[in-house]
């Protein structure tokens, strides 16, 4: 669900002209006492972050797993190593 929502948000996204156009977007999902899926976030254009409906995606995933007997939790260890950059019109994040 989150990947398809991200793909929709990225459709026809503008190119960045500087790092100021870039932000980190988290695709984390949290359903209290059931699911916690964390991530380190991805570098995207501000417009993509504006289009991505985080709350709606989170609610849809929580509704889909509602009533499950067992939950899950996962997440990477994230280490920031530098500032966002705009390279050839694409927002990039330093390697983690």
DRENPA-727765 format. One record per residue (C-alpha): residue number from 1; residue in one letter; x, y, z. Coordinates in Angstrom, 3 decimals. Each point is the difference from the previous one (the first is absolute). Example, Ala and Ser with C-alpha at 12.3 -4.5 7.8 and 13.67 -1.06 7.14 Angstrom:
<pts>
  num  residuo         X         Y         Z
    1        A    12.300    -4.500     7.800
    2        S     1.370     3.440    -0.660
</pts>
This chain:
<pts>
  num  residuo         X         Y         Z
    1        X     0.000     0.000     0.000
    2        X     2.697     2.465     0.927
    3        X     2.045    -0.799    -3.116
    4        X    -2.954     0.533    -2.335
    5        X    -0.864     3.270     1.777
    6        X     3.633     1.080    -0.373
    7        X     0.011    -0.880    -3.701
    8        X    -3.130     2.090    -0.474
    9        X     1.546     2.933     1.888
   10        X     3.153    -0.225    -2.145
   11        X    -1.885    -0.004    -3.309
   12        X     0.994     3.097    -1.999
   13        X     1.928     1.399     2.972
   14        X     2.042     3.114    -0.726
   15        X     3.768    -0.201    -0.142
   16        X     1.923     1.669     2.778
   17        X     2.132     2.999    -0.791
   18        X     1.789     0.088     3.358
   19        X     0.184    -1.946     3.258
   20        X    -2.585     2.419     1.409
   21        X    -2.601    -1.792    -2.154
   22        X     0.733    -3.301     1.765
   23        X    -1.404    -1.499     3.212
   24        X     0.097    -3.384     1.712
   25        X    -3.291    -1.898    -0.246
   26        X    -0.651    -2.843     2.410
   27        X    -2.195    -2.909    -1.069
   28        X    -0.221    -1.308     3.569
   29        X    -3.244    -1.611     1.137
   30        X    -1.220    -0.350     3.546
   31        X    -3.161    -1.736     1.162
   32        X    -0.013     0.181     3.822
   33        X     0.731    -3.336     1.676
   34        X     0.035    -1.833    -3.334
   35        X     2.315     1.235    -2.749
   36        X     3.068     2.209     0.071
   37        X     1.908     0.241    -3.263
   38        X     2.727     2.601     0.109
   39        X     2.337     1.249    -2.705
   40        X     2.799     2.499    -0.465
   41        X    -2.005     2.084    -2.457
   42        X     0.756     0.851    -3.594
   43        X     1.057     3.235    -1.667
   44        X    -2.784     1.481    -2.113
   45        X    -1.035     3.325    -1.476
   46        X    -2.183     2.072     2.350
   47        X    -2.900    -0.432    -2.413
   48        X     0.163    -3.789     0.321
   49        X    -0.116     0.277     3.793
   50        X    -2.985     2.342    -0.283
   51        X    -1.844    -2.449    -2.268
   52        X     0.731    -3.105     2.085
   53        X    -2.937    -0.544     2.341
   54        X     1.857    -1.478     2.997
   55        X    -2.968     0.066     2.357
   56        X    -2.344    -1.581    -2.532
   57        X     2.519    -2.725    -0.902
   58        X     0.638    -0.767     3.672
   59        X    -3.750    -0.223     0.700
   60        X    -0.562    -2.324    -2.990
   61        X     2.774    -2.356     1.130
   62        X    -1.279    -0.021     3.576
   63        X    -3.512    -0.805    -1.219
   64        X     1.390    -2.864    -2.111
   65        X     1.767    -1.617     2.973
   66        X    -2.702     0.730     2.562
   67        X    -1.044    -3.110     1.873
   68        X     3.208    -1.933    -0.568
   69        X     1.052    -2.058     2.979
   70        X     3.711     0.742    -0.367
   71        X     1.721     3.200    -1.010
   72        X     3.462     0.825    -1.206
   73        X     2.700     2.565     0.458
   74        X     3.006     0.718    -2.169
   75        X     2.326     2.821    -0.772
   76        X     3.523     0.734    -1.128
   77        X     2.739     1.804     1.853
   78        X     0.301     3.412    -1.645
   79        X     3.133     2.107     0.044
   80        X    -0.049     3.390    -1.698
   81        X     3.306     0.777    -1.650
   82        X    -0.621     3.257    -1.808
   83        X    -2.415     2.452    -1.520
   84        X    -2.502    -0.643    -2.766
   85        X     1.157     0.857    -3.495
   86        X    -1.513     0.732    -3.383
   87        X     1.901    -1.842    -2.747
   88        X    -1.153     0.182    -3.612
   89        X    -3.493     1.006     1.091
   90        X    -0.391    -2.827     2.538
   91        X    -0.004     0.266     3.758
   92        X     2.584    -2.241     1.610
   93        X     0.885    -0.966     3.506
   94        X     3.528    -0.923     1.092
   95        X     0.612    -3.737     0.283
   96        X    -0.845    -1.436     3.395
</pts>
